[in-house]
Amino acid sequence: MSTHIAILLKRNLCALAYALACLLSLGWFPQGATAQPPAADRTAPQIVRTSCYMCHSTQGSTPDLAFIPRLAAQNQTYMEGALKAFRDGSRSDPPAMIYMWPIAQGLDDAQIQQAVAWFASQPAPAAFPPGSSASAGRDVFTQGVPSADIPACASCHGAKAEGAGIFPRLAGQNAQYLIAQMRYFRSGVRNDNGAAMMKPIVLHMTDRQMSDVAEYLSSL
């Protein structure tokens, strides 16, 4: 019960943080107050210090909730596309609408480029401990399941799941986040550019296979 309460509290704090970031990005401050960068890393671009760090951390490597991805070492091209999809509303899964739309709609192209360049330059996040089904997930990731029309994930995301270009880095990502995104693709809730490639694949995957692959990827 205490763990569940802690998760709910953290969710609410993140939502509040995003709302505050929106106000800050519009130049709103209580009378006599000034914006202060986080002590964690004052060398990050201002947009990271004011709008990103509260949920993603300044280095982009610490979140542990299903709706917050790790951004450290993520591909610039992918992140830029994602932020623009948040900004124009073409990515409309629930966390996107609740948390990212208000932030992204306040960003211009230069700010987006500054943010993604910063996170892409950060050291890759530490892997999570491998779960009991990580080996089964490795088989799906590297070989696919030909009998079920599931191609090898590595064919697009790379042998080490580091991604490239429009294909995101999946290595070291939170397993629950990965599972959530696969389910969004499968249900059609997530309908951005990646959906055209991902939906035909995940439609053939079972919940067990999604969980196995996610556990494997989180351990890389």
TABEL-V211027 format. One line per field, one symbol per residue. ss: DSSP state (h for helix, s for strand, l for the rest). psi: psi as a letter, one per 30 degrees, with the letter a starting at -180 (. if undefined). burial: b if it has 24 or more other C-alpha atoms within 12 Angstrom, else e. A space follows every 10 residues. Layout:
BEGIN
ss->???
psi->???
burial->???
END
This chain:
BEGIN
ss->lhhhhhhhhh hhhhhhhhhh hhhhhlllll llllllllll lllllhhhhh hhhhhhllll llllllllll lllllhhhhh hhhhhhhhll lllhhhhhhh hhhhllllhh hhhhhhhhhh llllllllll lllhhhhhhh hhhlshhhls lllhhhhlll lllsllslll llllhhhhhh hhhhhhhlll llllhhhhhh hhllllhhhh hhhhhhhhll
psi->eeeeeeeeee eeeeeeeeee eeeefggkkl kfllkklkfe jfflleeeff fefeeflefg gfkglfgjlk fkglkeeeee eeeeeeefgf jhleeeeeee eeeefgklee eeeeeeeeef flkklkllkk lfgeeeeeee effaiefghj lkeffefleg gfakbfklkf kglkeeeeee eeeeeefgej gaefeeeeef efffkleeee eeeeeeeff.
burial->eeeeeeeeee beebbebbbb bbebbeeeee eeeeeeeeee eeebbbbbbb bbbbbbbbbb bbbbbbbbbb bbbbbbbbbb bbbbbbbebb bbbebbbebb bbbbbbbeee bbbbbbbbbb ebebbebbeb eebbebbbbb bbebbeeeeb bbbbebbeeb bbbbeebbbb bbbbbbbbbb bbbbbbebeb bbebbeebbe bbbbbeeebb bbbbbbbbbb
END
